[in-house]
């Protein structure tokens, strides 16, 4: 799970601009990571998970592919949506929380 969160944070900081803020929050069946960056156009929201897809000149296009692979390995689902301030929001669901 660490790799999933690290890649989402890296994605936000690399693509979100100088003043990007990142928020992590809880969902009923998972959690979300959202940023205040530039967002992802609706017609590109599925493409960002494809291997090799990148909008960065030096990007490898593997960061969000790895996020998807980690989520699937845990039996989770992931989707991208618009964040509250024009940024991107990644929702990870089907997460089983363990009470301590």
N, C-alpha and C positions, 0 to 999 in steps of 0.2 A: 504494500500500500504506500510505502514511503516514496517509491519511484513514481507512482501515479501522481501524488501531490506535488512532488518536486517538478515533474514535467509540466503540470498545470501552472505552477508558479513561474517557472522559466518562460513558458509560453506567454504569460501575461506581461512579464517584465520586458521580454524581447519585442513584443508586438504592441504593447499598450501605451507607449510613449513615456516621456520623462516623469510625469506626475501620476502614474497609475497607482491605484489603490486596489488591494485584494481583500476580499471578505470570504470567510468560510463559515457556513451555517448548517444547521440541522434541518433535514426533511423528515417526514413521518417514517419513511423507509430508507433513509440514506442521508446524504449530505450534498452540499453544493460548494463550488468555488467560483466566485464571480469577480470581475474586475471592472474598472472604470475606463478601460482603454477604448479602442476604436470599434470594437465589436466585430462580428462576423456576419456578412450579408446572408440573408435567408437562403439564397440560392447556392451558397458555399458551405452551409452548416453541416452537411453530410460529407462533403469532399475533404474537409479538414482532417478527418480520421483515416483517410487513405494514405498508404505508404507512398512517400515521395512528394506529397502535396506540401508546398510551402510558398508563402508570399515573400519570404525574406531572400535577399540576393544570395546569401551564404548558407541558407537553411538546408537541412538534410531532408526534412519532411518526415522524420521518424518520431518526434516528440509525442504527438497526439495519437499516433499509431500505437506506440508503447502504452500510452494511457488506456487505450481500448483493450489491448491485450491483457494488461493487468486486471482491468475490470472484469473481463470475460473469464479469466482464470479463477476469479473469486466468485463467479456466478452472478456478478452485478451487471446492471445496464448503465449505459452512459448516453447522455444526449446533450446537445448544445442548444442554448436559447439566448435571447437577448437579455443582457443585464439591465438593472434598473436605471443606469445612467449611460446608456448607449454602449456599454461594454459587452463582454461575453460572459455567459453563465453556463457552467458545466454542472449538470445534475447527475449524480451517481446514486442509483436506486437499487432496490432488492438487497440492501445491506442488512445483515443480521447483527444487531447490537447485543453485546454481552454485558449484563449488569455485574458490577463489581461489589 
